[in-house]
Amino acid sequence: MSAVSGSDIGSPGARAGADSKGWMSTWQTVVGTARYSTDDLSIDSLSSTGGSLQLRGEKKAKSIGRAVVMRQMDATYSGDVYGQFRFNSGSPHNDSVIGVLFSAPSQEPPTPKTAMFAICPKRWGSNYGMIGAGQKVAKVDMGAACEAFQNYLVLWKLENLPEPGKRKKIQLKMWVLNEAQASHFKASNFSENSLLEASRGSEKEQVSQFTSVTIPNSKRTLARGMVVSLFNFSTPQLYFDEIHLSATGF
């Protein structure tokens, strides 16, 4: 973004990020506070455009509330869709939630429960993450929890998405990698077989977290006009960076 650090998302120079291809709108803050930061969530061997987005929840008397910033998609996807994002946060609370959500446009801000798809490396009530599609949820129950003030790369894949109005058996997958793991798997271009074969833990040959869920006879898909939201609930000092979607791979 071509803005000074601390500029509100949506203000001049802090609207579009590095690339507007595939987007219908600019980034817009829905609730909480979202600001541009010149701090880059860089990871060795991975390219980065510089800067990040800081997302702060609403301040309450004894807690931190939620924050949501969103952008509308200008493309429809079917078949396999790959995505990734980076994040860094302060020490999360037990009820903290960090995620990227996909949902239909609505007057109400989305949540992991109401979203069409939710990719969350940190879920409420646990140090681990989850992925979900409405009531269908897969929770991470082993591996390495994300540590404070460390850069993480989240990879996700939606498999066999139907065309709008049709039904298919779909599958959701999510991997959470620390910096050393991200650099390690980059050497194999994030081969899905390599990621699936890795055990869970904090060593560089492992993946910090992994989970997947299969949904039979589903109409859920990613269509033009849907909204991508960055979601924060009760997480201090949360930054997002390098939010990407692709039909060709990680």
N, C-alpha and C positions, 0 to 999 in steps of 0.2 A: 504494500500500500504506500502511496505517496503522501504520507501524513507524519506529523511529529508524534513521538511516543506519548501515549496518554490521550490521544484524540478519541472521542466517542465514535463507536462504529455507527455508520450512517451519515457522519459529517463529511464535508468535502475532503476527498483524498483518502477516506477510510470506508469505502463502500464495496469495492469489487475484488480485492485481493489481487493476486498475480495474473489471473486469467479469468475472463468472463465467458469463455467458450463452454456451452452446455448449460448455462444458467439463464433463467428468464428474468431474474430480479437481482438487486444488490443485497448485501447482508443487512438485516434489520433487527434491532433489539426489540424483543417482545416484553420481557420482564427482567428485572435486575439491571445490571450495568455491564456493558461490553465495551472494551477499549482496545485500540491498537497498541501493540508494544513492539519496540525495536529488538527486544530479546528474541533470538532465534532458537527454536528447538532443534538444533543441529545434531546429526548422528553421523559418525564416521562412515565414509563410502557411500552415503546417500546424498543426493542433491537436495538443495533447499533454497527457497526464494528469498529468505530473510524476513524477519519479523514474525509475530504471532498475535493471537487474539486472547486477551484476558477477559474471563467471564466471572463476574462477581454476583453472588446471590443477594437477594433483598436483605437488608439488615433488620433484625428483629430484636426484641428486648433481651432474649437469652439464647438466641440461635441465629444461624444464617439460613435464609430461605432459598428459593430457587432462582435461577437465571436461565433465560432462553434467548438465543440469537438464531435467526433462520434465513434461509435463502431458497428461492423457488427454482425447481429444475426445468430445463427446456428440452428434455429428451425423454423418450420412452424406451425402456429396456425390457428385453425378453431373453430367455435362455440363461446363460451364466453372467453374473455381474460381480466385479471385483472392486474392493474399496480399501482405503487405508486412511488413518489419521494419526497424528502424534499428540501427546499431552504430557503435562508436567503439573504437579500440584503440591501444595503444602500437605501437612499431616491430615489425612481424612478422618472423619468421625465415623462411628459405627453406622450412622444413618446417612452418610454421604452417598451420593449417586453421581457418576460421571458417564456420559453417553452421547452417542450420535443417533438421532431418531429420524425416521422417515414416516411421513403422515400426509393425509389429505388436508387441504387448506381448511381452517376452522377459526372461529372467533375465539376459541379457548386455546391457550398454549398446550402443546402436546406433552405427554408424560410417557415413561416407558410402558405403562399399562395401556394407554390409549393409542399408541403409535402403531402404524402398519408393521414396521420393523424397528427393533431397538437393539443397538450394539453397545453394551455397557461393560467396560473393564472394571468398574467398581459398582456394586449393587447395594441396595439398602440392607442393613443388618448383617453384612458380611465383609470380609476383607477381599473377597474374590468378586468376579464379574458374572455376567449373564448375557444371553441373547434371547430375544422374544419376538413373537408375532401374536399380539393380542394375549389370549389366555394360554397359548402354547409357549412355554418357557424352558430353557435349558440353563441350569446354573453350574458354574465352575465350583468344584468341591475339593480340588487339590492343586498343588503347584506352588508358585511363589506370588505372594501378594505384592502389589505395587508399593514402592517406597517413596517417601516424600522427597521432593526436589530432584527427581530423576526423570530423564526423558524416556518415554515409552512409545513404541510403534504398535498400533493396533491394525491387524489385517482382518478383513472379513470377506466372505463370499456368499452370495445368494445363487443357488443352483436351480436350473430348470424353471425359471420364472415363466408363467404363461403370458400370452398376449392379453391385453385388457378385455374382460368379459369372458375369458375362457378359464378352464381349471387344469391344474397339473399337480403332481406330487413334487413339492419343492423341498430344498434343504438349506439350512443356514449354518455357517461355520464362522468361528472367531478365534484368532490367535492374538495373544498379547506378548510382545517381545521387549526385553530391556535393550539398552544400547549395544552391548556386546553381542547379544543374540541377533539383533537386527543386522549388524555388520557381518556376522557369520553367515546368515541365510541369504544375504545379498549376493554372496559369492556364487550361489546356485540360482540366482534370479528368483528367489523365493519360490522354489519348486514346491508344489503342493505335496508331492510324495515325501520330500525331505521334511516338511513341516509336520506331516501326519505321523511320520516314523519317529519323531523326536519325543523323548520323555519330557516330563514336566518338572521344572525347577528353575534355579537361577543361574546355572552354568551356561556358558556360551553355546554349547551344542544342544541345549534344551530349549523349550519354550516355557515362558513363565506361566501362561494359562492357555487352555484350549477347551472349547465345547462346541457341540453341534446339536441340531434338532431337525427332524424330518416332519413335514406337514403334508398329509395326503389330501388329494382333491381340493386344493387351495386356489382361490381366486386372487390371492395377494400378489401384487407385482409392483414395479416402479414405473409410473406413467408421467408423462409431461404434465406439468402444473403441480405435482406433489412438492412437498416442502421438506428440506433437509434442515434439521435443527441440532445445534450444539446445546447440550443440557447439563446443568449443574444444580445439584441440590446439596446444600450444607457442606460444600468443599472449599476450603480456603485456598487462595492464591492459585487458581486453576487457569492454565493456558492451553489453547488448542493451536495446532499448526498443520499445514500440508494435508488438507482434506481433499481426497481424490476419489473419483469413480471411474471405472473403465469396463468396457465389454471385452477386452483382450487379455487382461492379466494384471497381476500386481505390479 
